[in-house]
């Protein structure tokens, strides 16, 4: 069987993807403060020069990784198909989707980058711009999925923000106190609270 050679563009994209995947894994395992560019290169199985070729500065790497994290989260938050279901089923699907993101490693990696960006004004601006675009898109999807329940778009957005704050709080408790610190009963109670707000 003949060997299929990848193009330079394909090899470059694969290297870039490997670097970002390694960065995400290391952020989850060790946190931002405890990883170096050498660690990332080693985990990605590339040279440090390859990392610098694709990402000129650490801020470039963090910003690109944050973009990649948001894209992966968006894949997990793909619940537009639920719009035709019963409202209670919709709420369950949407909250389960959001909790799978906030309760998982992608949110933790994103939080590490955002915490670092808090003190790095240049990176913070880049991340905020990305979050604004992503947040607007996620708002649009949320309003579309629940548009038939009779609430105004601004009310739906407010409920989404409350849900996000609640789930982020759960996620922070899980990060600081361990996986077992959030019970299934608490997630069920969160769903009931959001359902009550949506169906008022």
C-alpha beads as a LAMMPS data file, in Angstrom:
LAMMPS data file: protein, C-alpha beads

200 atoms
199 bonds

1 atom types
1 bond types

-500.0 500.0 xlo xhi
-500.0 500.0 ylo yhi
-500.0 500.0 zlo zhi

Masses

1 110.0

Atoms # bond

1 1 1 0.000 0.000 0.000
2 1 1 1.474 3.394 -0.954
3 1 1 2.349 5.879 1.782
4 1 1 0.081 8.918 1.709
5 1 1 2.128 12.022 2.397
6 1 1 0.483 14.949 4.103
7 1 1 0.885 18.415 2.699
8 1 1 2.871 21.048 4.580
9 1 1 -0.415 22.737 5.474
10 1 1 -1.792 19.491 6.927
11 1 1 1.415 18.838 8.894
12 1 1 1.394 22.399 10.212
13 1 1 -2.263 22.142 11.279
14 1 1 -1.572 18.805 13.001
15 1 1 1.391 20.265 14.894
16 1 1 -0.618 23.300 15.972
17 1 1 -3.482 21.063 17.129
18 1 1 -1.076 18.818 19.069
19 1 1 0.412 21.851 20.819
20 1 1 -2.999 23.173 21.863
21 1 1 -4.178 19.740 23.016
22 1 1 -0.989 19.345 25.083
23 1 1 -1.508 22.824 26.546
24 1 1 -5.088 21.995 27.552
25 1 1 -4.046 18.708 29.165
26 1 1 -1.224 20.361 31.112
27 1 1 -3.427 23.264 32.245
28 1 1 -5.898 20.729 33.667
29 1 1 -3.230 18.571 35.298
30 1 1 -0.840 21.180 36.690
31 1 1 -2.314 24.664 36.306
32 1 1 -0.920 27.639 34.422
33 1 1 1.750 28.550 36.966
34 1 1 3.331 25.106 36.879
35 1 1 3.879 24.523 33.164
36 1 1 6.548 25.767 30.794
37 1 1 6.862 25.950 27.031
38 1 1 9.274 23.003 27.323
39 1 1 6.568 20.978 29.108
40 1 1 4.125 21.776 26.318
41 1 1 6.619 20.864 23.595
42 1 1 7.448 17.594 25.325
43 1 1 3.776 16.633 25.806
44 1 1 2.984 17.543 22.167
45 1 1 6.058 15.570 21.015
46 1 1 7.454 18.574 19.143
47 1 1 10.477 20.809 19.586
48 1 1 10.350 24.047 21.544
49 1 1 11.192 25.746 18.246
50 1 1 8.030 24.284 16.718
51 1 1 5.976 25.790 19.552
52 1 1 7.578 29.202 18.950
53 1 1 7.093 28.856 15.195
54 1 1 3.332 28.482 15.669
55 1 1 2.964 30.782 18.678
56 1 1 5.356 33.706 18.789
57 1 1 4.577 34.562 22.416
58 1 1 3.023 32.822 25.407
59 1 1 0.053 35.185 25.038
60 1 1 -0.435 33.978 21.451
61 1 1 -0.510 30.381 22.716
62 1 1 -2.926 31.157 25.552
63 1 1 -5.244 33.137 23.258
64 1 1 -5.238 30.403 20.590
65 1 1 -5.809 27.729 23.232
66 1 1 -8.700 29.728 24.682
67 1 1 -10.237 29.938 21.184
68 1 1 -9.814 26.183 20.806
69 1 1 -11.396 25.576 24.209
70 1 1 -14.400 27.716 23.290
71 1 1 -14.803 25.839 19.998
72 1 1 -14.718 22.500 21.843
73 1 1 -17.206 23.793 24.404
74 1 1 -19.472 24.960 21.596
75 1 1 -19.425 21.423 20.191
76 1 1 -20.634 20.175 23.588
77 1 1 -23.271 22.931 23.762
78 1 1 -24.896 21.934 20.488
79 1 1 -28.500 21.566 21.649
80 1 1 -30.446 23.356 18.892
81 1 1 -32.123 20.023 18.083
82 1 1 -33.915 20.258 21.441
83 1 1 -36.050 23.224 20.300
84 1 1 -38.844 20.901 19.154
85 1 1 -39.017 18.931 22.417
86 1 1 -41.222 19.478 25.455
87 1 1 -39.990 22.406 27.573
88 1 1 -39.046 20.186 30.532
89 1 1 -37.035 17.890 28.251
90 1 1 -35.392 20.942 26.698
91 1 1 -34.376 22.292 30.080
92 1 1 -32.883 18.921 31.050
93 1 1 -30.925 18.637 27.796
94 1 1 -29.670 22.239 27.932
95 1 1 -28.623 22.112 31.595
96 1 1 -27.000 18.700 31.134
97 1 1 -25.068 20.141 28.179
98 1 1 -23.918 23.175 30.144
99 1 1 -23.007 21.106 33.213
100 1 1 -20.997 18.673 31.078
101 1 1 -18.934 21.693 29.998
102 1 1 -18.658 23.496 33.351
103 1 1 -18.183 20.278 35.288
104 1 1 -15.462 19.051 32.944
105 1 1 -11.811 19.667 32.115
106 1 1 -12.409 22.230 29.335
107 1 1 -13.826 24.750 31.798
108 1 1 -10.922 24.170 34.188
109 1 1 -8.365 24.800 31.420
110 1 1 -10.271 27.909 30.329
111 1 1 -10.384 29.151 33.912
112 1 1 -6.598 28.768 34.204
113 1 1 -6.078 30.950 31.119
114 1 1 -8.598 33.531 32.258
115 1 1 -7.026 33.733 35.715
116 1 1 -3.654 34.427 34.124
117 1 1 -5.271 36.940 31.758
118 1 1 -6.645 38.860 34.728
119 1 1 -3.172 40.296 35.299
120 1 1 -2.097 40.480 31.661
121 1 1 -4.024 43.350 30.068
122 1 1 -3.098 42.448 26.494
123 1 1 -4.203 38.836 26.879
124 1 1 -7.304 39.843 28.838
125 1 1 -8.437 42.093 25.965
126 1 1 -7.935 39.305 23.418
127 1 1 -9.855 36.828 25.559
128 1 1 -12.684 39.285 26.307
129 1 1 -13.156 39.946 22.591
130 1 1 -13.434 36.201 21.945
131 1 1 -15.840 35.712 24.838
132 1 1 -18.075 38.515 23.605
133 1 1 -18.442 36.876 20.199
134 1 1 -18.978 33.429 21.694
135 1 1 -21.346 34.707 24.375
136 1 1 -23.501 36.504 21.825
137 1 1 -23.714 33.336 19.739
138 1 1 -24.627 31.197 22.751
139 1 1 -27.246 33.792 23.792
140 1 1 -28.754 33.627 20.318
141 1 1 -28.994 29.830 20.467
142 1 1 -30.517 29.928 23.971
143 1 1 -33.188 32.448 22.889
144 1 1 -33.922 30.396 19.771
145 1 1 -34.384 27.182 21.764
146 1 1 -36.764 28.807 24.288
147 1 1 -38.455 31.448 22.107
148 1 1 -41.847 29.699 22.172
149 1 1 -42.386 29.851 25.954
150 1 1 -43.623 33.445 25.969
151 1 1 -40.727 35.296 27.624
152 1 1 -39.038 38.295 26.044
153 1 1 -35.479 37.743 24.724
154 1 1 -34.030 39.937 27.481
155 1 1 -35.800 37.814 30.142
156 1 1 -34.447 34.642 28.537
157 1 1 -30.935 36.101 28.522
158 1 1 -31.207 37.038 32.204
159 1 1 -32.249 33.465 33.063
160 1 1 -29.312 32.136 31.060
161 1 1 -26.921 34.372 33.010
162 1 1 -28.377 33.146 36.317
163 1 1 -27.991 29.542 35.140
164 1 1 -24.379 30.178 34.085
165 1 1 -23.554 31.771 37.444
166 1 1 -25.106 28.843 39.298
167 1 1 -23.251 26.208 37.252
168 1 1 -19.963 28.115 37.417
169 1 1 -20.354 28.210 41.202
170 1 1 -20.890 24.442 41.216
171 1 1 -17.827 24.053 38.994
172 1 1 -15.654 26.159 41.300
173 1 1 -16.783 24.125 44.300
174 1 1 -15.986 20.942 42.395
175 1 1 -12.522 22.277 41.518
176 1 1 -11.724 23.383 45.078
177 1 1 -13.510 20.651 47.080
178 1 1 -13.488 17.640 44.764
179 1 1 -15.837 15.836 42.394
180 1 1 -17.994 14.429 45.195
181 1 1 -18.819 17.917 46.518
182 1 1 -21.625 18.331 43.956
183 1 1 -24.491 15.885 44.274
184 1 1 -26.999 14.776 41.662
185 1 1 -29.691 16.252 43.927
186 1 1 -28.088 19.690 43.610
187 1 1 -28.018 19.442 39.815
188 1 1 -31.683 18.335 39.868
189 1 1 -32.532 21.313 42.110
190 1 1 -30.749 23.660 39.693
191 1 1 -32.852 22.281 36.839
192 1 1 -36.030 22.872 38.861
193 1 1 -35.006 26.450 39.645
194 1 1 -34.283 27.230 35.986
195 1 1 -37.499 25.507 34.901
196 1 1 -39.467 27.608 37.413
197 1 1 -37.965 30.794 35.994
198 1 1 -38.589 29.774 32.385
199 1 1 -42.159 28.609 33.040
200 1 1 -43.274 31.416 35.367

Bonds

1 1 1 2
2 1 2 3
3 1 3 4
4 1 4 5
5 1 5 6
6 1 6 7
7 1 7 8
8 1 8 9
9 1 9 10
10 1 10 11
11 1 11 12
12 1 12 13
13 1 13 14
14 1 14 15
15 1 15 16
16 1 16 17
17 1 17 18
18 1 18 19
19 1 19 20
20 1 20 21
21 1 21 22
22 1 22 23
23 1 23 24
24 1 24 25
25 1 25 26
26 1 26 27
27 1 27 28
28 1 28 29
29 1 29 30
30 1 30 31
31 1 31 32
32 1 32 33
33 1 33 34
34 1 34 35
35 1 35 36
36 1 36 37
37 1 37 38
38 1 38 39
39 1 39 40
40 1 40 41
41 1 41 42
42 1 42 43
43 1 43 44
44 1 44 45
45 1 45 46
46 1 46 47
47 1 47 48
48 1 48 49
49 1 49 50
50 1 50 51
51 1 51 52
52 1 52 53
53 1 53 54
54 1 54 55
55 1 55 56
56 1 56 57
57 1 57 58
58 1 58 59
59 1 59 60
60 1 60 61
61 1 61 62
62 1 62 63
63 1 63 64
64 1 64 65
65 1 65 66
66 1 66 67
67 1 67 68
68 1 68 69
69 1 69 70
70 1 70 71
71 1 71 72
72 1 72 73
73 1 73 74
74 1 74 75
75 1 75 76
76 1 76 77
77 1 77 78
78 1 78 79
79 1 79 80
80 1 80 81
81 1 81 82
82 1 82 83
83 1 83 84
84 1 84 85
85 1 85 86
86 1 86 87
87 1 87 88
88 1 88 89
89 1 89 90
90 1 90 91
91 1 91 92
92 1 92 93
93 1 93 94
94 1 94 95
95 1 95 96
96 1 96 97
97 1 97 98
98 1 98 99
99 1 99 100
100 1 100 101
101 1 101 102
102 1 102 103
103 1 103 104
104 1 104 105
105 1 105 106
106 1 106 107
107 1 107 108
108 1 108 109
109 1 109 110
110 1 110 111
111 1 111 112
112 1 112 113
113 1 113 114
114 1 114 115
115 1 115 116
116 1 116 117
117 1 117 118
118 1 118 119
119 1 119 120
120 1 120 121
121 1 121 122
122 1 122 123
123 1 123 124
124 1 124 125
125 1 125 126
126 1 126 127
127 1 127 128
128 1 128 129
129 1 129 130
130 1 130 131
131 1 131 132
132 1 132 133
133 1 133 134
134 1 134 135
135 1 135 136
136 1 136 137
137 1 137 138
138 1 138 139
139 1 139 140
140 1 140 141
141 1 141 142
142 1 142 143
143 1 143 144
144 1 144 145
145 1 145 146
146 1 146 147
147 1 147 148
148 1 148 149
149 1 149 150
150 1 150 151
151 1 151 152
152 1 152 153
153 1 153 154
154 1 154 155
155 1 155 156
156 1 156 157
157 1 157 158
158 1 158 159
159 1 159 160
160 1 160 161
161 1 161 162
162 1 162 163
163 1 163 164
164 1 164 165
165 1 165 166
166 1 166 167
167 1 167 168
168 1 168 169
169 1 169 170
170 1 170 171
171 1 171 172
172 1 172 173
173 1 173 174
174 1 174 175
175 1 175 176
176 1 176 177
177 1 177 178
178 1 178 179
179 1 179 180
180 1 180 181
181 1 181 182
182 1 182 183
183 1 183 184
184 1 184 185
185 1 185 186
186 1 186 187
187 1 187 188
188 1 188 189
189 1 189 190
190 1 190 191
191 1 191 192
192 1 192 193
193 1 193 194
194 1 194 195
195 1 195 196
196 1 196 197
197 1 197 198
198 1 198 199
199 1 199 200
